[in-house]
């Protein structure tokens, strides 16, 4: 190969120059030179041979440079080229082969057997997953809806797409991979994911404030769920999603919204349950993962332990010879943020992201909301083309003439190019987070597409009360009407309540969920709730109209709004526990066999031999006949011979009488229990953990 005077290949020298341009600081340039020097050493190890053998070299460097040194980026035999879109690295790559493996499913659902065939799995594995991890009993003939198919896809690492999400041009996942002659480089779209309380919000706020500090006019006056920051001479767009479940929901509907996933892991906690879920969602999306090990300055922080725990999740850091960049940071004290942004910029450079600008815009709805002042508004992420004020577009089954576009700083924008997120007003209704949007030639075409979508959409926002709850008599029947500030927040709230929905004590039904304020019609709907169900009207970051508040008092409807979602969860759970009350907990302490039955002072006496454990006065006894429960009651009298007893041990014989049951037969089996009153755990997810 051609080399510079210093003996470094020209290609790597160009890499140094390109990396140095990412930031103007000498420290970053020095770091870049060090990284490329490591890549050069790797090149020597990979390329120079003696006697038919490769020379070894124990120099480590970031995976992005290993890829450059090897002449590859990702899958075997794939030549490296920074100018081509879709390039990635290591096991986090979504290659062409992975794209071809996307499964297309019917939006109407399928059986367990059909899903197993599509996934190449044994149906028993599907059944075991739903029962063991989701608490949902199924069999090979059980019908699975869209949500259940999405759960299984995440579990088994499969990329899926429903056929009804491909009806519009914007829903075609290949839209950004087509060979457009006028395609131009675009900024990466970055999603921050991780376990609750590990610092995702703080990290996003720190990056956001950094953007303001670097000279953004007017500062950030409103949150639109996405914002663009400057990294050196490049840009990166960060989207603030309500949770990784909503992230996957978007993907299942055809919206591949992100290019890079940043996984936030707390240095003091390490890998937690939601960390594992976030990793699974990011891997299923086929995007590269960059780990931000946060809270490194906190007492008890152990970044090395966090790295080791991530190995078990198949994420190996570069220091261990893996291909995942892990950056130690403190979002609270602004430590390591520059390094994190630099790694993001390097990864984006390798991806070579491009999209056409000179065409009608298309993209995805990130958030949507409704208020009485501005009507329905939505945050749109442009994925191709240029969106302009005055354009007619359709998002899902909702049309819009773009009246105003604003950025994260509240400033008006005349147009939005690929990878740009803007808040748009002018919608005829409130679209859903994850809906695809596309600009149409005129208003007539937009109306036609929206009408077709409405006719093909079998789902309805209002589910209603009838036919939704089981007939389990000991369950509390709870119906919830939920109103949120944004459409995307609905998924976060429903996910939090998922454990209660699966509970054996509560039968929960989401009667209606939508973005907007709580109005009179919501109260009227709640007032139609059957008497055997309890209905709550809940608002998250929403408001109640004066008329609705007055009507709720007249109709005796529970209605309340919350600013913190966990406060909503705790209050609803507390109210349910008060209604459920204490439950009996049974602890088996003895077993016996009925040898004789005779009359006694308090009723029929069961002459019993204690086979295991012991029988104690005032405890509970159950009678079983050929495996079938015949009755039960508390022991009111127990005697050994002619003497009263309190406790009869294994191997001894006794006679006892219980309350409410006298139908003993010789040969019956009896079991003795200690019974205590406990407060049940009604959240099945927390119960299992």
N, C-alpha and C positions, 0 to 999 in steps of 0.2 A: 504493500500500500504506500501511497505518497505520504511523506511525513514532514513536519516542520523541522526547523533547525534544532529544536529541543528534543526531537525524536518522538514527538507525539503525533499520531495520525491527524491529518487535516480535518477529518470529520469530527474528531473529538475537540480539536481546537475551535471549530465553529460552534460546538456545543458550549464551550467556555464562554464565548462571546455572547451567545444567545442567553445563557444563564445569567451572566453579569448584567444583561439588560433588564432582567426581571426587577431588579432593585438598584438604586443608585448608591447604596451604602457600601463603603469599602469592606465592612465586616462580612456582608453577604457575598461580595465578590470573592473575598478570600475563602469563604466557606465553599463557594462554587468551585474554586480552583482545587481545593482539597478533595471535593467529591469526584471531580473529573480525574484527578491524579489516581484516585482509587480505581476508577473505571479503566484507566490505562493499565494499571497493574492487572486488573481482571482480564483485560484484552490479551496481555502477555500470557497469562495462564491458559486462556481459552484458545489462543491462536498459534503460539509457538510450539513446535514439537522437536524432540530429539530422539532419534532412533525409533520413530513411530509412536512415541509416548508423549502425552501432554505433560508439561512441567507443572508442578504444583506451586501455589502461592497463597499464603494465608492472609491476604489483604481483603477486608470487607468494605463494601460501599453500597449506597442505596440501590434498590432494585431497578430504578429507572435507568441508571447508568449501566448496570449489568446487562440490561436489555440492549442498550446501545452498543456495548462492547461486543456482545455476542452476535449483533446483527439481527436480533429477533425481538419481538414484543408479544409475548403470550405463547400461543400454541406452537407445536413443533413444526419447524420448516417454514414458519411465516416470516418473510423478510421484514426487517424494521424499516419504516418510512414515516418520519414525523409529519409528512404532508398529507397523509391519508386519514380520513375519519374512521372512528371505530376501533383504533388501536388501544390496547390496554396492556396490563402486565400480569404475569404470574397466574395463579389460580383464580384471581378476581376478574379475569377477562371474560367479556361477552363476545366471543368470536363468531365468525360466520356460521360455524357448525352449531353453536349454541342457538343462534337465531333460527336456524332451520329446525331445531328441536322444540320450538314453541308449539304447544298443543292448542288446537282450536276446539272449543267446547260449545255446545248448544246452550243458549241462555236459559232454556227451560229446565236444565238439570239432567241427571242421569242416575242409574242405580250404582250400588257399590261394585258389582261385578264389572259393569262397563267402565267405571273409573279405574279399577285395578288393571284392566286390559290396556287402557290409555297410558297408565303410568308404568306398565310392565312390572306390577307388583302382585303378590298373592292377595286375594280378597281378604284373607284373615288378617293381614297386616293393616288394611284399611279399617276393618272392624275393631281391631285391638287399639288403634290410635284414637278413634272416636270415644271408645269406652274408657280407656285408661287415662287419657289426657284431657278429654273434653266432657267426660261424664255423660255421653250420649250413646245409649244402647242402639246398635244397628245389627243388621244381618246382610247376607250377600244380596238380598233382593230389596233392601231398603232404598228409598229414593232420596237423593242428595240434592239440595238446592244450591244456588250460587255460592252462598256464604260458606256452606260446608265444603264445597269443592275448593274454594280459596284456602280454607284451613288446611286441607289435605295437601294442596300444592305447596304451601309454605313448609309443612312438615317434611315432605319428601323431596324438597328442592326442585320442584318442577315449574317451568315458565308456562303460563296459560294465558289464553285470550278467548273471551266469549264472542261468538259470531255476531251478536247484535251490537257489539262495540266497534265493528268494522264497517258499519254502513256508510259513515261519512268519510270524506277524504282525510280529515284530521285524525280519525281514529286508526288509520293505517300506520302501524309502527314503523314501517319502512320509509316513511315520508322524509325523514332526515338522512336516510342512507342512499337515496336515489342519486344518480349521477347528474346533478345539475351543472350545466356549464358555467353558470354565474354564481356558484356557491362561494361564499366568503367565510373567513374564520369568524367564529362566534365565541363568546365567553362560556365557561363551563357553568352548569347548574349544580349546586352543591346542596345536599340535604344532610342536616345534623340529626343524628339518632342516638339512642342510648337509654339507660335505665333512669327512672324518675329520681330526682335529687342528685344526679351525678354532675349537674352543671351545664346542661344543654342551653337553657335559657340565658344563663350568665355568659356563656361563651358567645352566643349570638349577640347579646347586648354589647359585649366588649368589642366585637368586630364592628358592630353598627356604630358605636361611639367613635371608633378609630376612623371610620369613614367620615363622620361629621368633623372630627378634629383635623382631618386633612384638607378641609376647605370647602365642604359642601355647602352651597348657598342656602341659608335659611334653616339649616339643621333638619332633623327628622321630627315632624310634627304629628305624624299619624302612622299607625302600623297597617301595612297592606299584606302582611304575610310573606313578603319577599323584598329583598333589597340587593343592590349591586354595589360592590366595594372595589376600590382600585388597589391592585397588587403590582407595584412597580409600574411598568407601562401597560400592564394587562388589566382585565376586569374579571370579576367572578360574581355570579348571582347566587345568593343564599336564599333558600326557601325554608320557611318556618312551618313545618307540618304539625298537625295536632297529635301525631303518634304514628308509629310504624304500621299499625293495623290499617289506618287510613291511607298510608303510603302504598301498601299492598293492594288495597281496594282500588286505588287509582290505576295501578298496573293491570289489575284483572279486567278493568273496563277499557283497556287500550291506551292508557296514558303513561308512557315512560317519561317521567318528568325530570329525572335526575341523571347526571353524568358521573358524579362522584359522591360517595357516602362517607361522611366523617362520623366515626363512632366515638362517643365520649364515654370514657371509663374512669371512674374515680380511683385515685391511687390508694385510698384507704379502704375501699370496699372491694375493688376488683370486679370480677364478672358476677353479675346478678341475673335473676330470671329474665328481666326485660332486656338485658344486654344480649343474652343468647337469642331472644326473639328478634331483636334488631339485626343481629348478624345473619340469622336465617332469612329475613326479609331482604337484606341487601344482597346476599348471595343469590337468592331467587331472581332478583332484578338483574343480576349479571353485571354489576357496576364495581369499579375498584373501591376498596375500603382503605381509608386512612384513619388510624387510631390516634385520638387525642387523650393522653393520660393526664387527667385533670386533678386539681387539688394537690399538686406535688409539694406545696408549702404548708400543708395542713399537718398537725401533729398526728403521728401514726401512719403517715403516708408511706407506701412501699411500692414504688413503680415497678421494681423487679418482680415482685409477687404478681402484680397485675399482668405483666408480660407472660409469666409462666402460666397463669390461668387461661390466658387467651390461646395458648398453644393447644389446650384441650378443645378449643372451639375451631381448630384448624386455621388459626391466624398466627403465623410465626413471624416475629419481627426480623428486621435485617441483621440485628446484632447476633441473632441465633442462626443466621444463614438462610432466613426465609425471604419472603418477597413483600411484606407488609410494612409500610412506614409507620412508626409509632413515635409520636412527638410529645415529650413531657411539657405540660403547660399549667399555668394557674390563671384561669379566666378571671377570677376575682381581682388579682393583682397585676394582670396584664403581663404575665411572664410566658415567654415562648410563643406568643401569638404570631409574631413575625415569621418564626420558623415554620409554624403550621401553614400560614398563608403561602410561604415559599414552596413548600412541598405540594400544596394544592396547585399552584401555578405550574410546577414542573410536570405533575401528572396530566394536567390539562394540555400542556404543550405536546406530550407524547400522544395524547388522544387525537390531536389534530382535528378538533371539532369544526365542522363547517355546516352552513345552511344557506339556502338561497334567500336573497332579499327582494329581488324584483319580481314578486308574484303575490297573489292574494294570500293574506295571512291565515295561519292556522296554529292551533295550540291547545292548551288545556286550562280549565278553570281550577284555580288553587283554592279560592275562598269565595263565598257569596253571602250577602246579608241584605236585610231590608230594614229601612227606617222611614218614619213618616215625613222626614225632610227631603231626603234624596231618592226615595223609592228603592228599587232593587239595584244593588251595585255588586260588582264581582271583580276579584283580582285575577287577571288573565296572564298566563305565561306564554309569550309568543315563541313558537318553535320553528316557524319558517315564515318567510315573507315579511311584509311591513304593514302593521296595523295603523290606520290613520283615523283622525276625527272625521265623522260623516260616513264611515263604512257601515254597511249592513252585514250583520253576522248572525249565525245561529249557534247556540250552545245547548246541546241536548235537544229539548223540545221547546226552548225559549228563544225568542228573537230579540235583536237589539240593534238600534241605530246609535252608533257611538257619538254621544253628545260631548262628554268630557273625559279626558284621560289624565290621571295624576300619578306622580311617582311617589316614592317612599318619603320624600321631603315635603309632600303636599303641593309641589309645583306642577303646573299644567304642562302636558307633553303633546305636541302636535302629531307625533308618530312614535311607534315602538318597533324596534328591530328584533331579530332572533335572540333568545335568551334574556329578553327584557320582560320584567313584570310590571304591569300598570293596573291601577284601579279604574274601572270603566263604569259609567252610569248610562242609563238609557234602555235598560232591559224591560221587556214586557212582563216578566215574572222573575222569580228567583231560581237561577240554575243550581245544580248540585256540584259540590267539589268533586273533581275528577271528570266532569263532562268535557267532551271535546268541543272546541269551537272552530268555525271556519267562516271566512268572509265570503259572501256571495256577490254575484254580479249586481243584483238590485234587491229591493225590498220584496218583490214578488217571489223571487227564487227562495229567499230566506223563509218566507211564510210557507211555501210549498214543502220545503224540507222539514220545517218544524211540525207541520200537520202530519206528514208521513211518520215522523218519530212518535208523535202522540198516539197515532193509531196502532203502532207496533209495540208501544209500551204497555205491558200488562199490569205493571205495578201501580199502586195508588198510594198517595201520601197518607190518607186517613184509612187505617185498617179497621177501626171500630171495635166494639166489645164482643159481639156475638161470635160464637164458634172459635174463640181464641184460647180458652182456658180448659184445662182438664177437669175431671170430676173427682179429683182427690180431695176428700172431705176435710182432711186435717191440714190443708195448706191455706195460707193467707193469699187471697187473690188481689193482686195489685195491678192497677192500670195507670200508666203514666202518659201525660201529654207534655211533651218537651219543646220548649222554644229557646233558641240560642241566638247569640249575636251573629254568628257566621255559620254557614252550612257545614264547614269542615269540623267545627267543634262538636257536632252531633256524634260523630264516630268516637271521639275521645270520651264523651259522657257515657255512651252505650257500652264501650269497652270496660269502663270502670265498674259498671253495674252487671257485667257478664256473669260474675261469680254468683250474685244473688239470683239472676235469671235461671241458673242451673241448680239452685238450691232445692233440697227436698222439702223445705218448709214454706217456700214462697213460690207462687206462680205469677211471674211478672210478664206484663204485656205492654209493649210500646204502642199505644193507640194512635198517636200522631207525633211526628218529629219534623220540625221545620225551622228555618231561620226567620227571625222577625220578633215583633213585640207581642205580648200576651193581650189579646183583645176579647171582645164580648163573645165572638163565635167560639173561641176556645173554652170559655166558661160554659156556654150553652151545650157544647159537646160533652164536657165533663158531667154536666147535670143529667145527662141521659144514661149515665153508668148504672147498671143493675145493682140492686141492693146487696147482692152477695159478693160484690167486688168493692174494693177501696180504690178511689181515683184521686190522683194528685196532679195538679198543673204546676210544673216546675220551669223556671227560667234560669238560664246560665248566661250572665252578662247581658241579659235582656231586661226590658221594663214592662210594667203593667199600666195599661191605659186607665184613667180614672173611672171610666164606665165599666171596665172589666172588674176593677177592684170592688166597686159598689155592687155589681151583679153577683160576684162571688159570695158576698155576705148574705144577699137575699137567697141565693140558691144553696147556701151552706157548702160551698166547694173550697177545698184546700188549695191555695195558690201561694207561691212564694218564689222569689228570685234570689240568686246567689252570685257572688263575685268569685268565690273560690270553689272549684268543682268538688274538692274533698269535703267541704262543709256540707254541700248538698248530699253527698253520699252518706256521711255520718248521721245527718238528721233523719234521712229516710230509713237508714238501717235501725236507728234507735226507735223510731216510731213502729217499725215492723216487729222489733223484739218486744215492745210493750204489748202489742196485739197478740203475738205468739205466746208470750208468757214463758214460764219455766217448763222444761221437758224432763221426763223421767229417763235416767241413765241406769241401765241394768248391768250388774257385775255378777257373773255366775260364781257361786261359792260351793255348790254341792249338787250331786245327782243321786237318785235312788230308784227303787223298784217297789211297786205296790204288791205286798204279799197277802193281805187280807183286808176286808172292809166290814165294819160293824158300826152300830149306832153309838152315839155319844151325847154328852150334855149339850154341845153346841152344834150338833148335826152329825153327818157321817164322818167316821174316823177312818183315816187311811193308815193301815198298818204297813210300815215302810222299813226296808233295809237300806241304810246309807251306803252307797257303793263308792262314792268319791266325795272328798271335802267334808262339809258339815251342813246341818240344817239348824237354823237359829229362829227363835220366836220373833214374831213381828216382821219377818222378811217375807218376800213374795215367792210364791210357788206356782209353777205352771205344770199342767198335766198334759202329757202327749200320749196318743194312742195310735200305734203303727205310724209314727212320724207326724201325725196331725194334731195340732193344738186343740184341746177340748175345753179348757177353761183355766182360770187363774184367780188368785186371791192371796191376801196376807194371812199368815199363820196366827190364829187367835189362841190356840192351845196346843201344846206339845208335851207328851209324857213318855217316860221310860218305865215300863211296868206300871206301878200305882203312884209313882212320884212325878210331880211336875218338873219339867226340864227347861232350861234356857238354850242349851247348845248340845246337839247330838253329833258325835264324830263318826268318821268313816269306819265301817265294819260293825257298828251298833245298829240296833233296831229300835223303832219308836212308833208312836201313833200320834197323828196331828189332824187338826181341823182347820180349814181355811174359810174366809168370808166369801160368800156368793157362789160356791160350787160344792156339789155333793155327789156328782155322777161318777164316782170312782168305780173302776173295774180291776180285778186282780190281773196283774201283768202290765198295768199302765206304767209309763216312765214319768218320773217327776224331777223337776229341776228347781233348785232354790237360788234366788237372786237377792243381792243387796241393791236397793233402789235409792238413788239420790236425785234431787232436783237440780238441774243445771240450766244455765243460759245457753241455748244452742248457737252454734256458729252457722249463720245463714249465708255466708259467702263461701261457696264451694271451692273457689280458687284458693282462698286463705286457709280453708280447712285442709286441703290437700298438701299445702306447703308447710 
